[in-house]
Amino acid sequence: MDIIWFKVLSVVLIITAGILGGIIPLGKRITSGGNGLTFGNAFAGGVFLGAGFMHMLPDANSNFDLLKLNADFPFAEMIAGLGFIFILSLERVIAQKETADILKSKKNEFPLILFLVLAIHSIIAGMSLGLESTLISGLVIFIAIIAHKGSASFALGVNLVSSKANKSLIIKTIVFFSIMTPIGIIIGSVLDSIESSRISIWFEAIFDSLAAGTFIYIAILEIIDDVFANGKFRYQKFAFLLFGFLLMAFIAVYA
């Protein structure tokens, strides 16, 4: 399959997963703690962890090597760390303050910070996929994105329902969130088509690094921490986590 058609297919599947995951909470019964969802999240955690460490960071380092910056400095790791800290600041600093303010005022409000965190991560991940020029590398990022898109959209939908937002606003927000990753894919694809190969390499190196940081953050603090907060089925959840990680390792052999 040509890489362009693969990206088009990715856009369709990612939008579908985002919308389906987000509209489930609109039903009368919201069952976010089901074993299937928990095991799926554990698998997604392993996929994100493996994609960040074994694909995004090595790809970023390879691109920085191509730039021949003549500086013995871990640029990829630094930018990945900044990406990690940026998402951390949004979710664990700003968002927690907003949550505390909401609890203090005892009002249900639109979960704006959660939406921004998920949207920013989606755009960065999408740009990283859009910048890829090989099918195998693109497949790695796609698997990581699709493995988490539905559950991320579900979490957003649950928060929107809990905030007592009207149905029309919830649907519009879910649809808007669902197209964030495709917007990133389009931006990345446009940047990848820039004639200057050096500029394209710069973009790919930076956004692969940022994506690695956000992937690792999502894996550790957003997924794995939540999955293992409940001690039930810990061996099964670990097995799914390990399977996701090893799947990324297997794909790395051919990337």
Helices and strands as residue ranges (DSSP letters): H 3-23, G 24-26, H 35-51, I 52-56, H 57-67, H 75-88, I 89-94, H 95-105, H 112-131, H 135-162, H 167-178, H 180-192, H 197-217, I 218-224, H 225-227, H 234-254
